[in-house]
Every structure is written in structure tokens, then in C-alpha cells.
Amino acid sequence: MNGADSLCDTLLANDVDVCFANPGTSEMHFVAALDKKPQMRCILGLFEGVVTGAADGYARMADKPAATLLHLGPGLANGLANIHNARRANTPMVNIVGDHAAYHLQYDAPLTSDIESLARPMSDWVHRIQSAADVSPAAAAAIQASRSGPGGIATLILPADAAWTEAPATIQRATDPELAPVQDDALRAAGAALRNGRKTVILLSGKALRGEALDTASRIAVKTGARLMAQQSNGRVERGAGRVMIDRVPFSVDLALKTFEDTEQLILVGAKTPVAFFAYPGKPGVLVPAACDIIPLTGPDNDVAQALQALAEAVGADHTVAPLTSQRTATQLPSGALNAAAIIQAIGVLSPENAIICDESVSSGRDSFKSTFGAAPHDFLQITGGAIGIGIPLATGAAVACPDRKVILMQADGSGMYTLQALWTQAREQLDVVTIIFANRSYAILHNELKMVGAGEPGRNARRMLDLDNPTFDWVHMAKASGVEAARATDAESFIDVLRSALARKGPFLIEAVI
Amino acid sequence: MNGADSLCDTLLANDVDVCFANPGTSEMHFVAALDKKPQMRCILGLFEGVVTGAADGYARMADKPAATLLHLGPGLANGLANIHNARRANTPMVNIVGDHAAYHLQYDAPLTSDIESLARPMSDWVHRIQSAADVSPAAAAAIQASRSGPGGIATLILPADAAWTEAPATIQRATDPELAPVQDDALRAAGAALRNGRKTVILLSGKALRGEALDTASRIAVKTGARLMAQQSNGRVERGAGRVMIDRVPFSVDLALKTFEDTEQLILVGAKTPVAFFAYPGKPGVLVPAACDIIPLTGPDNDVAQALQALAEAVGADHTVAPLTSQRTATQLPSGALNAAAIIQAIGVLSPENAIICDESVSSGRDSFKSTFGAAPHDFLQITGGAIGIGIPLATGAAVACPDRKVILMQADGSGMYTLQALWTQAREQLDVVTIIFANRSYAILHNELKMVGAGEPGRNARRMLDLDNPTFDWVHMAKASGVEAARATDAESFIDVLRSALARKGPFLIEAVI
């Protein structure tokens, strides 16, 4: 076996059996190795941002890493924006980046670049394989790094000669990750805070937004009178009717300040102190009042579920306390003009049980949480790092992980343009994704931001940079180009009709919702 | 005036008057500044790889830098692959990357990343603006850096607060670049080599492949019996009927070794010693024989035209010596089956005088030089750094720089998928580009490379990673989605018909040539 075989075997031995790929010449030995192993599912993306965004969506739902296969520095660079998002979601991911043979780097051939420098800003762990013998230990270490803490980005650089050289047959195994329990003093501090009568918010993120942990958090809030909130961006939230009702920190600085204006204590559970997404002249960066006490119960690196359970015991929030759950309220369909609110309202009513709702609707979907509290129970995946172009790949990966569940993507048109190549992957893999394009034909968020700058009415240059019209992009044609069936809707009734039929069938479908 | 106004004024004062842009919130003050200056042409790309690739094509033809406007680390990352190509072409480019306000970085808001680490591998010069007062000096330094030597990548990080803070009214000017003349000992060595009777290749790149410099090089070759060659990849070559006939180093290692097998001396003029694009087991990295003397006349940083003129004088290659030029031989149109050779043959016959031919045809176009020696005189722009996804943006930028010339793009389908968003920019700006998609529905180059690995017939996993079928992507639908007229051709006759009519009209047109 050569180094490439050793890498493939190490991935499989450690339960990494999906590889989102866009290979090049320097990865050909690895392609040949993958070709010998039908138990590895290889999924081609026609651009690397598709590959990494899909790996993110996959891992958020599968709770284990996928591998990505990328071609040297530029291939990695193309995938970085969605690696950035994945890192902000604490997604486990193992990136395999092919490079020139080690002895070839001295020649500075055209595709040569400093891969480590590119990888580090978006990776938690980076390693360049030193030899064929280093392949299996390095791959096991990468998998372990990707699984450590809440999950992280491991980037493994594979020189071509390490791939093609004879390697030892020993395959390394990553050890199972261990999450540290909550620290006693943090537990005591949070418990005391919940008993002192001050106005308290418990801010959750990561695994605290799922299943039993979220129930426990809600019981704590109900028992102590604290308010439960989710971070503005989270990798995955389990929500909908019958599940814990939890709102998230608003994106708007003014709304977020209002949300926290009377908050005296903030208990962090896998979350960070909320800060403004962007700085604005004269507005604060931290969104809680200066006098608010910040009490970290546990960061994302610890066992969040255990920490919440311990806190529940400390405050007496046992199973006799019922969590605050959402009711099945989303039953009224919209009518008349089609706009973002109507689309989201319709999704709230029609999305089936156990759907996966992905959200890159940006400005259009800011208020979507309200309309979907009462939707059928679902997982909610959103853009986490602000790097647009995640939506279509994210939905693609989630559908690979969960072939029996319907994936619904709320996709802004401007952001969707970034990685529209993922539609082709959905067609090829026949993934069960309904993509809903919020076609407002502009970077609406930026029009709003420009207003806030006080620039007045936008002139020609500003409009040329913020509007997506002249020509408008035709998403129905684009979907058909990719082998995905599609339709356009321009009022609520036609949107509902199309959405109903898209949800009733299997396989990818795109709706261009003109708003 | 604020820092953003100061930046805009500094660009304009230094003749940088085209800005390829994909802005975000942190760049809104700069957008507002650009909006006040109609003399700045702002061109939106719906993905950053479009923005940077277009800036490359523009600068190769305009011989001056464009600005790019990119949104934080992920926006820069999306543009890096084509910045990599531009750097390998020695293209002048000024990248303006917005970042958070300096005081906001401490909060590690979701879009925060280490922009410098991302920028450095693909930049010749990187600077983070320190204050509003630093904006104009820094921008002038960036422009100067982009123009120094043969041209380079300057990346300027603009914190939002430096943009929105009041700035001094003084606008800095970059000094004109100066190219050093050839060094005496290098000139003597090259002159001596050309007189010693040994088999000599003069290898050219950069400005040596244009106009007077190229004529001079050819006269030297004719006079001394040396062979003239161009580097494998070059930013721009002036060629075609009536111009100097010069072949380039083949991509294939075996063919390149054959080309140089009897070469005893290699004189470098703005070029590098030729090396293999990739390493292969058992094959050499350097493509000239070990015994071949390498004689650098001048690197790309020096005045290449002056160096060639001095060498011509040294060897007596004056204007009585005629350069070896191509004849107008491309007159025979193909017929029958459509394949890459037929497409290129037709382009050779039909491309109009003074066209700009861009090439990202990858494996399909490897032999295209032969068929176009005798085409009408044209500029030839190619992918230089091996980072695929340059073609459609490159053609877009070239058309912006030269609105009165026809741009013809030879585009491989797999590579074209990377940055197909550039078609929309062509439609919006009504650019005169004919895009010819070589639709072989596979990463054909990789099939070939896989064969060379000795992996035998590709199995399911390999085919799933190397084939672009099931479904085939429909480029005609895609072009129409973007507002670009398009047609499909499946035999030589229909291809010729469509190409003729596309060349006869103004504005963007796409031909899907199924091969």
C-alpha cells in the first residue's frame, strides 16, 4: 500500500466515510486509492466552496466529520469562506489538501503557494505530512483534532510523493474525544446568580441547543425565572412545535441592545458574550449593558449537556419542572402579494415533520424565527461566520447526511450566486432539497447599511454595486442548466402551490420566489 | 473628506479609475465615496473570483492596475485563486480589503479573520491602514507597489473606522516606476554565449513577448541561430500573422524534455528556468538537460526591452536583420465532427484583426498555438498560475479595458464552472466577448493524469470525481440565466455558423461546443 491507500484506510477505520471532493493532478494517487474503496462515498463539487460547505452541512447533521479533497493552495483558498463558516459553527471537518511532491517545491512551479499561511486563519489544526510513514498517524491526528472539543477544522497537507511512496500497513486510530465536565467554581457562580433575584439571561449555543440539553436549560429558566436565549448564529438548533421555545439574539445592534437593556447577569453556556456583527460609528461593540455581570458556566469545549444537568440539580430544576415548549401555531397560510414574510409563513405551515431547514436568507429572513416557532419540529442550520455562499452547499451536505429527511433551504439570491454550482451536485446525487430563492434582485442588506452611513439616495455607482438587476438573474434557467427542476412564483398562492408539490416529491427542486 | 473619500481620490489621482467590486457592510463608506465620483467605473462581480480575475484581464490589456473591492477575509479568500494567477502573470493589481473597525477586532465577531495571513501568499505587498491619515499615503504606496518591476499584487486592508474618520485633504501621488537596465556582466555573458556556437535557446516571458521587444528578440535569434521560445505560461503574447513566430514550452513533461534535449545553453529574458508543472514519479523537475548552462540576461524586474536591445547591438542584430514572422496561413475551415482541434482551427480562420484571445481551454487547447500562428494578429492571454476558474473573468476584464476589440475566450467546461458568475457581468456591461465552451463533460486532464498513475480503468469513485456527466451541465441555459445569448454546436459546420454570427454582432455571446 502507498501513502494514499494508507490515508484512505485511516479515514475509513475512523468512520470518516464521505469525501466531498474536487481533486487535481497532485491528488491522483489519492483518487486511485479512493477508487479501490467503494465504502467511501465520493461526492464531486464543481467548485471548492461547494465541497467545504457541503462537508459542513453533512457534519452538522451526522455529528461526525466528512473529509474534503482540495487541490493545492488555490483549491484550498476557494474553499476557505465556507471553512470559515464551519469553524464558527464548531463543525468537525478534515480537509485534505494535495501539494506538490516535497522535492518539487524548490522549483516554485506555477501552482506553488504557502498553503500553511492560507490554512491557519480558518483551521484549528494544520499539519504537513512528512513522509508516507507519517500519513496514517497524521490522518488519525487530524480526525482526532476535528473531533476535539465541540468540533474543529483540521487541515492536512498531503505532498504528492508521500501519497505515491510505499507506506507501512499499520493504520492508526484516533482516540475518542473526551469533554471535560463543568468546573465547580463556574457551577457555583451560575447557581448563585440564578438565586440572587437579579435579571438573568442564560445564553446558549452549540450542543446546548439540542434535545435533552435544551430541555434541561429550559427547565432551569422556568424554575429560576431566567430568560433563555440562543446566540445570534448557531450551527444547529432543534426547534419547532413540541420543542423548547427559544429566541436568538437579534442581528441588528439596536434591537440586540434593546433585548438586553435590563439584563443584569448573563450566564454563558457554550456561547460567547454577544457582540455587534459589525462596528458602527457611535454604537457599542458589546451588546449587553456595561454593568451586566458575565458568568461563563461553560465554553463550547466542555460537556455542555453535563454542565446544564449539574446546574439544573443545583437550582432544583428537576423533571417535575416542564420546559417551555412551542405550540403548533403555524397553520395559517398567506395570500396575496409574495414577500419574505409570506414565504416564511408558508414554510412554517407546510414544512413536514423532521425537516432540516437551512437559512441563508440574510436580510429577508431576519424575522423567520417567529414564524417557525410553531412549525413542525425541525433542525435549523444557519450561516455562522457571515461568509455568504454557504446555503446551497450546506443544504446539499445535510441531505447527504440525512437521506430520509426533507431539506428546505431559504436562500437569498445575492448569496446564492456565490456557490450555485452546488445545484449540480444535488441533481447528480438526487438529494431531497427544496431550494427557495428569495429573489429581491439586490444586496438588500447593503442598501440598508448604505442608508445607515448617511449617504442619502444611492447614485449610479452605488446602485451598480448593490443592485442585482439589469439583467436579473434567471434562477429557473440556472436550475435547469444544472439538472434541477424549478419554477417561479410571484404571488403567495402560486408559491404555496409550487412549494406543496415540491415537498410532495423526492429529489431536488428550486423555487424562484420573486419578492 | 473621510478616509474613504481620501482613498477614492488617491486612486483617481494615480490613474486607477476602474474598480471591480463585491462590497459588504464594512466597505459601505467606501461605496458612498465611490458613489460621489462618476469618473470611477465601478463594475460588480457576483463572486470575488470574478472580481479579481477581471482585474487581471483588465490590467494585462490596459497596462495599468484596476482596484478590487473585497469584503474582509472570506471575500479576499474567494478572490485568492485568481490573485494567484495574476501574481504569476506579474499583473499590477490593487486589492482593497475592508475589515472591521480596528477597535472591533478584539471582540472576534463572526466575520473576523487573519487577513494578513490570507493575503501574503498571493501578494507582493500587504499593508493594514493605521488611521484615516494613513489612507492616502498607504494607497499611493499600494499603487506604486503594484507598478513596480513587471507589476505585482498590492493588498491594502482598510479598517472601517479609517474609512469613516475625517482625513487630511492631501492626496499622495505614487512615483513613476523605474526599471533597472540590464547588468553589464549579464549582457556580456549572454553575448558571449550567442557567439560560442553551442545550441542555444532564448526563453522569453513578460514584456519580452510584445511588440518591439519581441521583434528584437527574433532578430537576435535569426542573426545568431539561437532558437526563440516563450515560457509555458505568459500573461500576454502579441502574435499572429505578421508578428514574430514563437512557440512556447510544452505543458507535457515528456514533450518539454524532448524540446530541450539538445539544448546546451538557455538564455533567460524575463523568464524562469522551465520546470515541470507537477512532479511525477521518476521524472525530472527541471526541463532542460543537467549539463545545460543557464544564462540569465534579465529577470522580469528589469527593463526587458532595453536588455534585448543591448543584446541585439552586442551581437550585431540590427534592423537589417528581419525577424521571423508568421504568415497568414489559417484559411482552411474544418468540417465534419466537432472536436477541440476543429474549434481552434475555426477560431484561427475567423478571429478578426486585433482580437484578444483568452485561453483556459486546458487539455483541449494544448496544441492551439500551432493553429493560430497564422491567425489574424491578436493578443493571447492565458491562465498563468494553474488555478482554474480564470477564463470568463479574464475575458470580462480584457473587454472592459478594450471596448473596441473583440474578445474570444476558449474555455474548458470544468474550469468554466468555477466562476460562471462572470457571464452576468458581461451581460450587464454589454461586453464584446464570445465565450466558447469546450464541452467535453469531464475533467479530461485528470483522466489522463489518472492513467499516468497506472491505476488502470477508472472505477465508480474515480469516475464520480472526474466526469461532469449525469447530469451534463447545460451552458446555453446558464448563459440565458445570466442574460447572455447562447447557442449549442455539435458539428464543425454548425459551430462555424454560430461563431461567424457571434463575431459579427456586438455584445456577449456563448457557444457551447459539444466535443
Interface residues (C-beta under 8 A of the other chain):
Chain A: A21 P23 G24 T25 S26 M28 H29 V31 A32 L34 D35 K36 K37 P38 M40 C42 I43 L44 L46 F47 G49 L69 L72 G73 P74 G75 A77 N78 L80 A81 H84 R88 H100 A101 Y103 H104 Q106 Y107 D108 A109 P110 L111 S113 D114 I115 S117 L118 R120 P121 M122 A160 D161 W164 Q232 S233 K272 V275 A276 F277 F278 A279 P281 G285 V286 T384 G385 G386 A387 G389 G414 M417 Y418 L420 Q421 W424 A427 R428 I445 L446 E449 L450 M452 V453 A455 P458 G459 R460 N461 A462 R464 M465 L466 L468 N470 P471 T472 F473 D474 W475 V476 H477 M478 K480 A481 S482 G483
Chain B: A21 P23 G24 T25 S26 M28 H29 V31 A32 L34 D35 K36 K37 P38 M40 C42 I43 L44 L46 F47 G49 L69 L72 G73 P74 G75 A77 N78 L80 A81 H84 R88 H100 A101 Y103 H104 Q106 Y107 D108 A109 P110 L111 S113 D114 I115 S117 L118 R120 P121 M122 A160 D161 W164 Q232 S233 K272 V275 A276 F277 F278 A279 P281 G285 V286 T384 G385 G386 A387 G389 G414 M417 Y418 L420 Q421 W424 A427 R428 I445 L446 E449 L450 M452 V453 A455 P458 G459 R460 N461 A462 R464 M465 L466 L468 N470 P471 T472 F473 D474 W475 V476 H477 M478 K480 A481 S482 G483
